[in-house]
Amino acid sequence: MSAGRTLRIAAREGRLTGPTGSMAPGLLQANLAILPAALANDFQAFCAANPAALPLLARGRPGDPALPGLGVDIDLRTDLPRYRVFRHGRPVGDPTDITDLWRDDLVGFAIGCSLTFESDLVAQGVALRCHAPGVTCSAFDSRVPMVPVGPFGGDLVVSMRAIRADQADRAAALTRAFPQAHGGPVHHGDPAAIGVDLTRPIDGIGLTDILPGEVAMFWPCGVSMERAIAHAAPDLAFTHAPGHMLITDLEARERPLEPAR
């Protein structure tokens, strides 16, 4: 059994409920959005208009919780450690299973995640204090607008990693090789330049301190989907809970042959 499937089954059985940041090194991790079919085409177009924030890996079929292009026996209702439920654009809960809430008109979207490239950075000698069991990078709202499409819009959410200043160029170059996982950084240095307040991480999770000799580096983040869902305000929608990703069977540098259908 693949490492990805082993972790998905652990989530399905309730044995894995925490962040996935340092799990399954070398495998592609994915953000998740689940929306009513009436909004699916607009959301796909929104992803295409904002490819760094929302690199689309796969689109499911209405009512079907599988994404066979990303892994064996994937069930989007159970196979993430934790989900976020939205009613009319507002978050109302973070369950570990959404089977009882599933509907026949729901369409799943998998979006590449920057947690994918962290193990590669570490393997190439870039120091990451946020890459360890039970620890994750932090995410922040910015003032960088996304390109609106239909009812979807909002500002970009960014993930932040504190990188040694002498390794910043290397980190940027390495991550540009992962366009399916947000690619290179959108900013480094002064957080206020993009409207980020380091005292206000989303959900209060992740490392936010910058030590002497480090620089704050910011990448596009899949939590941007939450802002888009708030903008569109569908009656029901789901995402991953921040940091709690779908682990696929694909290698980190691998791209699905058919990213959308």
Long-range contacts (C-beta under 8 A, 24 or more apart in sequence): 2-71, 2-72, 2-249, 3-27, 3-247, 4-71, 4-247, 4-248, 4-249, 4-250, 5-71, 5-72, 5-73, 5-249, 7-247, 8-71, 8-73, 8-74, 8-75, 8-79, 8-246, 8-247, 9-79, 11-78, 11-79, 11-80, 11-81, 11-96, 12-75, 12-78, 12-79, 14-96, 14-97, 16-81, 17-81, 17-82, 17-96, 17-244, 18-81, 18-82, 18-134, 18-244, 19-81, 19-134, 19-135, 19-136, 19-205, 19-243, 19-244, 20-81, 20-115, 20-243, 20-244, 20-245, 20-247, 21-115, 21-118, 21-130, 21-131, 21-132, 21-135, 21-136, 21-137, 21-243, 22-118, 22-119, 22-131, 22-132, 22-133, 22-135, 23-247, 24-247, 25-119, 25-123, 26-119, 26-120, 26-251, 26-252, 27-116, 27-247, 27-248, 27-249, 27-250, 27-251, 27-252, 28-57, 28-70, 28-112, 28-113, 28-116, 28-180, 28-181, 28-248, 28-250, 28-251, 28-252, 28-254, 29-113, 29-115, 29-116, 29-181, 29-245, 29-246, 29-247, 29-248, 30-57, 30-58, 30-70, 30-110, 30-111, 30-112, 30-113, 30-245, 30-246, 30-247, 30-248, 31-110, 31-111, 31-112, 31-113, 31-222, 31-223, 31-225, 31-239, 31-240, 31-245, 31-246, 32-76, 32-80, 32-83, 32-108, 32-109, 32-110, 32-111, 32-238, 32-239, 32-240, 32-245, 32-246, 33-108, 33-109, 33-111, 33-225, 33-229, 33-237, 33-238, 33-239, 34-76, 34-98, 34-106, 34-107, 34-108, 34-109, 34-237, 34-238, 34-239, 35-106, 35-107, 35-109, 35-229, 35-234, 35-237, 36-103, 36-105, 36-106, 36-107, 36-234, 36-235, 36-236, 36-237, 37-62, 37-105, 37-106, 37-107, 38-105, 39-150, 39-151, 39-152, 39-232, 39-234, 40-107, 40-109, 42-149, 42-150, 42-151, 42-152, 42-232, 43-109, 43-152, 43-228, 44-109, 44-260, 45-149, 45-150, 46-146, 46-147, 46-148, 46-149, 46-150, 46-152, 46-228, 47-109, 47-111, 49-146, 49-147, 49-149, 50-146, 50-147, 50-156, 50-224, 51-179, 52-182, 52-183, 52-186, 52-220, 53-146, 53-156, 53-157, 53-182, 53-220, 53-221, 53-222, 53-224, 54-111, 54-222, 54-224, 54-225, 55-111, 55-112, 55-179, 55-180, 55-181, 55-182, 55-183, 56-109, 56-110, 56-111, 56-112, 56-259, 56-260, 57-110, 57-111, 57-112, 57-180, 57-248, 57-255, 57-256, 57-259, 58-108, 58-109, 58-110, 58-256, 58-258, 58-259, 58-260, 58-261, 59-107, 59-108, 59-109, 59-110, 59-259, 59-260, 59-261, 60-107, 60-108, 60-109, 61-107, 61-261, 62-104, 62-105, 62-106, 62-107, 63-103, 63-104, 63-105, 63-106, 64-108, 65-102, 65-108, 67-108, 67-110, 69-256, 69-257, 69-258, 70-110, 70-246, 70-248, 70-249, 70-250, 70-256, 71-247, 71-248, 71-249, 71-250, 72-249, 74-246, 74-248, 76-108, 76-246, 77-102, 79-246, 80-240, 80-241, 80-244, 80-245, 80-246, 81-241, 81-244, 81-245, 82-240, 82-241, 82-244, 83-238, 83-239, 83-240, 83-241, 83-244, 84-226, 84-238, 84-239, 84-240, 84-241, 84-242, 85-236, 85-237, 85-238, 86-226, 86-229, 86-230, 86-234, 86-236, 86-237, 86-238, 86-239, 87-235, 87-236, 88-233, 88-234, 88-235, 89-229, 89-230, 89-231, 89-232, 89-233, 89-234, 89-237, 90-230, 91-226, 94-241, 98-238, 101-236, 101-238, 103-236, 106-236, 106-238, 110-246, 110-248, 111-222, 111-225, 112-178, 112-180, 112-181, 112-182, 112-222, 113-181, 113-182, 113-222, 113-245, 114-159, 114-175, 114-178, 114-181, 114-182, 114-219, 114-220, 114-221, 114-222, 115-181, 115-243, 115-245, 116-178, 116-180, 116-181, 116-252, 117-174, 117-175, 117-177, 117-178, 117-181, 117-252, 119-252, 120-174, 120-178, 120-252, 121-171, 121-174, 121-175, 124-170, 124-174, 125-167, 125-170, 126-163, 126-164, 126-167, 126-170, 126-171, 126-174, 127-163, 127-164, 127-167, 128-161, 128-163, 129-162, 129-207, 130-161, 130-162, 130-206, 130-207, 135-206, 135-207, 136-205, 136-206, 136-243, 137-161, 137-206, 137-207, 138-201, 138-202, 138-205, 138-206, 138-207, 138-208, 139-201, 139-202, 139-203, 139-206, 139-221, 139-223, 139-242, 140-191, 140-196, 140-197, 140-198, 140-200, 140-201, 140-202, 140-218, 141-195, 141-196, 141-200, 141-202, 141-227, 142-194, 142-195, 142-196, 142-218, 143-194, 143-195, 144-186, 144-194, 144-195, 146-224, 146-227, 146-228, 148-231, 150-232, 151-231, 151-232, 151-233, 152-228, 152-231, 152-232, 153-228, 153-231, 154-224, 154-227, 154-228, 154-230, 154-231, 155-195, 155-227, 156-186, 156-220, 156-221, 156-224, 156-227, 157-202, 157-220, 157-221, 157-222, 157-223, 157-224, 157-226, 157-227, 158-186, 158-187, 158-194, 158-196, 158-218, 158-219, 158-220, 158-221, 159-218, 159-219, 159-220, 159-221, 159-223, 160-191, 160-196, 160-198, 160-206, 160-208, 160-216, 160-217, 160-218, 161-216, 161-217, 161-219, 162-207, 162-209, 162-210, 162-211, 162-214, 162-215, 162-216, 162-217, 163-188, 163-214, 163-215, 163-217, 164-213, 164-214, 164-215, 165-213, 165-214, 165-215, 166-213, 168-215, 168-217, 171-217, 172-217, 175-219, 177-253, 178-252, 178-253, 180-253, 180-255, 181-252, 182-219, 182-220, 182-221, 182-222, 183-219, 183-220, 184-219, 185-217, 185-218, 185-219, 186-218, 186-219, 186-220, 187-217, 187-218, 188-215, 188-216, 188-217, 188-218, 189-215, 189-216, 191-216, 191-218, 194-218, 202-242, 203-241, 203-242, 205-242, 205-243, 206-243
